[in-house]
Amino acid sequence: MRPIRPSVTARRGGGARRRRAVSRVPAAVALVSALALTATACNSDDTGADAKASASAAADTGGTGDGTVKIPDHIRQKLKEHGIDLDKWKNGAWKNWDKDDWLREADEFINPIIKGLWNPDRMRRAKDPDKGVDADDISGDQGITDPTPAPVKAQAVPPRYHANAVTAGKVFFDSPEGTMVCSATVVKDPAHPGKSNLVWTAGHCVHAGKKGGWYRNIAFVPSYNDAGMSTRQLQGASRDQVAPYGVWWGDWAQTSEQWIEQGGATGGRGAPYDFAVIHVTPEKGGDGKSLEETVGTALPVDFDAPAVPKVESVTATGYPAAPPYDGQLLYRCQDKPGRLSVTASDPTMYRIGCTMTGGSSGGGWVETGADGRPALVSNTSIGPVTSGWLAGPRLGTVAKGVYQAVSRKFAGQ
């Protein structure tokens, strides 16, 4: 199965092992050779980035008056004690991937803003690395998995995307393999009604899982390429055309402990817990408006969806980047979900027919609730190498814990 691996933003953080940010839920996830996380990555294009880099360090502490957030001196000093010099980071250290410093803990996330790093060319060149594996049977499901759905051809979302898929966007990040991209969704924040700065995506878009750490330079671009320009047209596009609602940097990200402990680049390990929440801040400071106020809305998240899907259809949205797609246009699939069980000890996942490929990882799955309003119920996580279907985690207690933890962290700000 092909990994629908996105581009995950990795952050280096300091400190020895500390308290986990997410409560532990024991789970033995077997390797499923038929599955692979679809990572939408590309070769890094960093020409001129160092010369233009003007960074402020993003953290969960006080504001600066220009909309960015900076790390206080005492925290900066503590990071230096653990080998992390933010002054060096913004001048190019973010490109060095020393395995000893590539930290894995859930509460070790540092993501300094590097102004201008995500320029139109760098965003456009983020591609899928094609890390698929040969299809095989799904082991361990013990008869829970429903029949494989028929492929559903992804439909192009009509531009402008802001009018037709207002909460959708792209997450960009750097990994040891290069510059990567995922899809994501603006979601509501219970601590800040109407003023959310929360983004929902896949866990593998922010953290490498068992054998790695946080990705770096994680940033969210709502309504990327809002006008639906072709790749050729984008070559001469300005940053305002590519990112009309700004570039929003992650100043905190959180995924499940299960993904950090079990997740891998290929196979189904950790996939039932492959979700993440990013808290963002605008690169340019802006006018003080939140992300939700800037784009106009945010989706609620439903953590009570049943194990056996009862809805007639869900809609999955994303920016597929692996062939035959090029990552520049927004697509969506609508299908009745079934169940996919990676291993009997873990929650079942939702599965739909869909031809979207890598790059769509992290994109939101939306259903219309009994109240007639849309709500996020999952995100794209895995799919087969040959495409044809997508699977996403069912959002339950663990997902709700991640969501609430990020909301509470910024509740007083």
N, C-alpha and C positions, 0 to 999 in steps of 0.2 A: 504494500500500500504506500501511496505517496505521502510524505509528511506534508501537511499543510502548514509547515512551519512559517511563521511570520517573521517579521523583523522584530527582534526583541530588544528592548533598551536595557542595557546593563549598567548598573551603578556600582562603583566600588565603595565599600563602606569600611569603617575601621572597627577594630576591637576583636577580642577573642570571642569564643562562643558565649552568647548571652541568652536571655529568655526568648523563646520563640514568639513570634508575633501572632501565630495562629494556633489554637488549641489542637492537640494531637488526636487524631482519629486513626487507630491502627488499621492498616490495609495492606494485604499482600497482593501486589499487582504483577501478574505473570507477563513475560515478554510475548508479544503477539507479532510474529514475523509478518503477518498479513497487513499490519498497520504501520503507518509512519507519520510523524508530525510533518506537515508540509511547511517548510521554512522558506519564506520568500526572501531570499538574500541576494545580494549582488556584490560585485567587486567594489571595494572602497574607492571613492574618488575624492581625495583630500587635497587636491592641488589648491594652494593658496589659502587653505583654511587657517593655518597657523598665523599667517600674516594678518588675517582679518579678525582673529579670535579676540573678543573682548568679553570676558566672562564674569558673571556673578554667580556665587555658589548658592544653589537652591537647597533650602532646608525647611523644616517646619517651625521656623522661628521668625522673629520680627520683620516687618516690612521696611523698605528703604525710601518710600515716597514715589518711586518710579514704577511701582507695580511688581518689581522683582523682589526676591527675598534673599537675604544674605546670611551666611553663617557667622555667628558671633566669634570673637577672637578666642574665647576659652574653648569653644568646640573645635575651631580651626586648629588650635594647639594640640588638642587631644587627638585629632586625626593625624597630625604630624607624628605623634608618638607611635602611631601604628603604621607609619610609612606612607601616609597620604598627604601630599603637599598640594593644596588646591591651586597655588600659583603656578606650579609646574604643570598641573593637570590642564589648565586652560591654554597653556602654551604648547601642548602636544602630547602630554603624558597619557591622555585618554586613548592614544593609539597603541600603547604598550600593554600586552596581555600576559603579564607574569603570573603563572599559575598559582604561585604562593600568595599573590595579592588578589586573585580573582575570587572574591568572597561569596559565600553561598547562603549565609544566614538570612532568615526572613526579615530581621530588623537591621540589616546592614545595607542601607541604600543611600548612596550619595550621587547626585546628578547635577553637577554645576552647569549653569546656562553658558553656552558658548555662542554669543550673538553672531548671526550670519552663517553659522556652520551648515544649517539646512537651507541651502540655496536651491533654486529650481533645478539645476543640473544634477545635484547630488540626490535630490528627491526622485527625479525622473529615472535615474540610473539604478535605483534599487530593484533587484531582480530575484527570481527564484533560482536556487542552486541545483534543483533537480536531484534531491536526495532520496528518491524512491527506492523501495525494495521489492523483490518479487512477491507476488500475491501468494498467500498460503491460507490454510483454514484458520478460523478464529478459535483458539484453544480456550478451554475453561468456561465456556458460556453455559454448559449443562442444559442446553435446550431452551434458554431464555430468549435468545436472539430471534427477532422476526425475520421473515424472508427478505432478501436483498431487494431494495426498491428499484423500480425502473428508473433509468436516468431521466432527469428533467433538465431540459436545455435552459441555461441561464439567460435571462432577458436583460438587455441594457436598460439601466435607469435613465429616463429622459432628463437631459439637462434643462434647467439648472438643477443641480443636485440639491441645493439648499431648499428648493421648493418641493422636491419629490422624495427626498430621503434626508431630512434636515438634521437628524442626529448622527449620521454616518460620517466617517472620516478615516484617515490613515494614521497609524503609529509608525514612526521611523526610529531606528536605533542602530548602533554599531555593535558588532560581535567579532570574535576572532576570525571568522570567515569573511568579514567585510560588512558593507552597509546593507541593512535589511529593512523590510517593510511588512506591516500587518494591517489589518483592518480593525476598527473599533467603533464604539457607540457612546454618545453622551448620555449619562444616566443621572437621575435625581439624587440629591443629597439630603437625607432626613434632617441633618443638622443645619442646613441652609436652604430652606424652602424657596424655590424660585431663583436661587443664586448658586447653583451647583457648579463645582469645578472637578467633577468626577467623570472618569472615562472607564468603560468596561472593555476588556479585551481578553485574549487567551494568556494563560500563565507562561507558555513558551515564547510569548512575545516580549516578556520582560526578564525572564530568568531561564538559564540553560538547563536547569534540573540537576540531576544527580552528579554529573561530572563537570559542572561549571558554576557560574555565579550570575550576578546581575549583569544585564547588558548595559551599555553606556549610551549617553546622549539621546535618551528616550524623549521623544517629542510627538505631540499630536497635532494633526492638521485637519480641522473640520472642513467638510465639503471640498476636499482636495480636487483641483481641476474642475471647479464648479460649472464651467461652461462646456465641459465635455470635449475639450480640444484633442486632436489627434497627437500622436507622438511627434510627428513632424512639426505641428504648430507649437507644441510645447517647447521645442528647442529654442525658440526665440521669445518665450513668455517671461514676463516679469514675475517677481516673487508675489506681488499683490494679485496677479492673475491666477497663479498656482495655489496660493493660500490666501483667499480673499477675507477670511475671518481670522487670520493670524496663525502664528506658530506658538503652540502652548507646550512648555517644557514640564516634564514630570518632576515635581519636588518631593514626591513620595510615591512608592508603588508597593503593592502587597499581593502575594499569591498564596496558594495553600501550602501548608507544610508537606502535604503528600506530594505535590508537584516537585518541591525542592528536594525531597528525599528519594523520589522514584522516577521522576521524569527523564526521558531520553530523547535524542534527536530522531530516532526511528522506533517503530513498534508502538504498542499501546500502553506502555507503562506510564502510570500517572494521568492518563487521559481523562478518566472520570472526574478528576480534580483540576483540570487544565483551564483555570480561569484566573483573572487578575483585575484589580482596580488600581487606577493611577489617579493621583491628585495632581492637577496641573496649574501652572501660573503662566501668564503671557510673557513672551520673550521681550516685547517692546514696552511692557508696562501698561499701555493703553489708558483708558478713561476710568479705570476702577471697576468696570463691569465684569461680572463672572462669565465663565464659559457659557452657561445656560442663557444668561441675558444676551450674550453676544450672538449666539446662533438662534435664539428665540424659543427654545424648548429643551426638554430632557425627558427620557423615558423612565418610568418606574420599573423596578425589577421584581419579578414574581418568584419567590422562593418556596412556593407551595405547589408547584406543578406536579402532577401525579406520575408515578413510575410507569404506568401504562398510559400513553398519550390518549386523551379523550377529545382533543380538538380536531377539526377537519383539516386544518392546515396551519403551517408556520411559514414565515417569510425570512429567509437568510439573505443578508446583504453584505457585499464586500468588493474589494478591488483585486480580482484574480490576476496574478502576474506570470504564472508559468504558461507555456504555449497551450492552446492557441491564443491566449490573452497576453497583454503586454503591461498590465498593472496600472495603466493610466485612466481607465474608465471604470465606472461603478456598475455592478451587476447585481441581480437578485434572483433567487429561486423560491418558488412556492410549492409546497407539497405536504401531504399528510404524514406526520412523523410516525416511525415505528421504533422498536427497541433494538439496541445493540449492547451485548454484554461482553466485555473484555475478559473478565474473570468473575466467577460467581460470588467472590468475597467483596466485590466493589459494587457501587450503585450502577444500574443500567444507564446507558447513554441514549440520547435521542438520535435518530438517523433519518435522513431524507434523501430522495433522489435529487442530484444537482451536479452539473458539469463544471462548476467553478473549481479552480485549481489553487496552487500555492499563492499566498498573498491575501487570500480571502480569510485566512486564519484570524481569529479574534473577532470577526464580524458578527454583529448581533443577530439573534434569532428572535423574531417578534411574533406574538400571537395576539389576537383580539380577545380580551377577557369577557366575562359575563356582563360586565358593565358597558361593553361596547368600546372600550378604550384599549389602545395597544400597550403591551408590556413586554419587556425583555425576559425571555425564558431560558436562553442558552447562548452559546457562542460557538463558532466553528472551531473545531479542534483537529480532527483527523479525517482522512479520506484515502481511497485506494490509489495506487500508482497510476492506474489507467483512467482515473476520474470516474464520475458517474454517480457517486453519492458522497455525502458529508455526514459527520457525526459530531455531536456536541454534548457537553456534560449537562446532566440534570441538576439544576441549582437548588440545593437543600441547605442543611444546617451549616456545613463548612463554608459554603459560598456566602451565606448570610453573615457568618462571623468575619470573613475577610472584608466584606462591604461595610459592616458596622464599625469595624476597627479603624478603617481609613476615615470614615465619616467622623468618628469621635476624636480622632487625632487632631482634626482641624476645627472642631466644634466651637472653640472659643476665639477663632480668628476671623 
